[in-house]
Amino acid sequence: MLRIEPVIVTGADPTKVISTESSFWKRYCNQKSQLQQMLLDSLPGVVVIDSRDIINKSDCGDFLCHMKASGQKKVADLVILEMGLKKIK
């Protein structure tokens, strides 16, 4: 039997990419960070490739960090590296 291990790629760290000048956005960042951690904690036995620490504000296309091509490329490169895949140029 073939054993398949799912890979979960999470988004950006909201505390790094969202300007938290208002109390609303500070609460939002805290809640989003907690929800991301809950997701990671609720998936025992799963291989997680966590990309949250490689995405910066410069990789975001808007203030909520819908990633630009630079962010997508960083995530893709990390997945390729972590999974030992061959990079296609």
KOLNU-373726 format. One record per residue (C-alpha): residue number from 0; residue in three letters; x, y, z. Coordinates in pm, 1 decimal, padded with zeros to 6 digits, m for minus. Layout:
<marzas>
- NUM/ala/X/Y/Z
...
</marzas>
This chain:
<marzas>
- 0/met/00000.0/00000.0/00000.0
- 1/leu/00125.7/00343.8/m00089.9
- 2/arg/00146.2/00584.7/00203.5
- 3/ile/00082.3/00944.4/00109.4
- 4/glu/00180.2/01225.4/00346.1
- 5/pro/m00002.8/01549.2/00280.9
- 6/val/00193.7/01871.6/00276.0
- 7/ile/00037.1/02188.6/00410.6
- 8/val/00181.0/02522.2/00306.4
- 9/thr/00070.0/02807.7/00526.1
- 10/gly/00061.8/03174.8/00433.0
- 11/ala/00252.6/03470.7/00563.2
- 12/asp/00306.6/03566.8/00925.9
- 13/pro/00047.4/03843.0/00972.5
- 14/thr/00258.6/04017.7/01234.6
- 15/lys/00533.2/04064.2/00972.1
- 16/val/00328.1/04166.8/00671.1
- 17/ile/00030.1/04363.3/00803.2
- 18/ser/00073.4/04712.7/00941.6
- 19/thr/m00066.1/04694.6/01292.6
- 20/glu/m00117.8/05062.6/01365.0
- 21/ser/m00483.1/05023.9/01461.3
- 22/ser/m00619.1/04810.8/01743.1
- 23/phe/m00848.0/04631.7/01494.0
- 24/trp/m00556.1/04508.5/01283.0
- 25/lys/m00354.3/04415.2/01591.2
- 26/arg/m00642.2/04191.6/01703.9
- 27/tyr/m00676.2/04053.3/01351.2
- 28/cys/m00303.8/03963.3/01338.6
- 29/asn/m00318.5/03794.9/01678.1
- 30/gln/m00627.3/03594.2/01584.4
- 31/lys/m00484.9/03492.6/01246.9
- 32/ser/m00158.6/03380.7/01408.0
- 33/gln/m00351.9/03176.0/01664.5
- 34/leu/m00565.3/03015.0/01393.0
- 35/gln/m00257.0/02927.3/01187.3
- 36/gln/m00099.2/02763.9/01492.9
- 37/met/m00421.1/02575.8/01571.9
- 38/leu/m00418.4/02438.1/01217.5
- 39/leu/m00059.3/02320.6/01253.1
- 40/asp/m00127.0/02167.8/01596.0
- 41/ser/m00437.5/01981.9/01474.9
- 42/leu/m00257.9/01786.8/01201.4
- 43/pro/m00051.0/01517.3/01374.2
- 44/gly/00155.9/01300.8/01143.8
- 45/val/00146.2/01552.9/00862.6
- 46/val/00457.0/01693.0/00700.7
- 47/val/00429.4/02070.9/00723.3
- 48/ile/00631.1/02306.8/00508.2
- 49/asp/00586.7/02632.1/00691.1
- 50/ser/00648.6/02932.9/00468.8
- 51/arg/00536.7/03201.0/00712.3
- 52/asp/00888.1/03314.0/00800.3
- 53/ile/01007.4/03373.8/00441.3
- 54/ile/00737.2/03615.7/00324.8
- 55/asn/00796.7/03989.4/00375.1
- 56/lys/00581.6/04295.8/00309.7
- 57/ser/00762.4/04342.2/m00021.2
- 58/asp/00615.8/04007.1/m00134.2
- 59/cys/00259.9/04127.4/m00072.3
- 60/gly/00034.4/04284.1/m00333.0
- 61/asp/m00193.3/04446.6/m00077.1
- 62/phe/m00210.3/04518.3/00294.0
- 63/leu/m00354.4/04172.8/00377.1
- 64/cys/m00069.6/04003.6/00186.8
- 65/his/m00221.1/03843.4/m00116.0
- 66/met/00118.2/03741.8/m00248.1
- 67/lys/00282.3/03884.6/m00555.6
- 68/ala/00491.2/03665.2/m00784.9
- 69/ser/00796.1/03712.1/m00559.9
- 70/gly/00612.5/03558.6/m00262.8
- 71/gln/00471.8/03274.0/m00471.4
- 72/lys/00823.0/03198.9/m00600.9
- 73/lys/00966.5/03191.3/m00247.0
- 74/val/00699.0/02943.1/m00140.0
- 75/ala/00748.2/02727.8/m00450.6
- 76/asp/01126.4/02724.4/m00402.0
- 77/leu/01085.1/02620.9/m00038.2
- 78/val/00846.1/02336.8/m00126.7
- 79/ile/01083.3/02215.0/m00399.0
- 80/leu/01376.1/02224.3/m00156.7
- 81/glu/01195.7/02060.1/00136.3
- 82/met/01046.0/01782.2/m00076.7
- 83/gly/01372.7/01714.6/m00259.3
- 84/leu/01217.5/01780.7/m00598.1
- 85/lys/01400.8/01877.6/m00913.7
- 86/lys/01374.5/02245.5/m00998.4
- 87/ile/01259.1/02318.2/m01353.0
- 88/lys/01407.3/02631.3/m01507.8
</marzas>
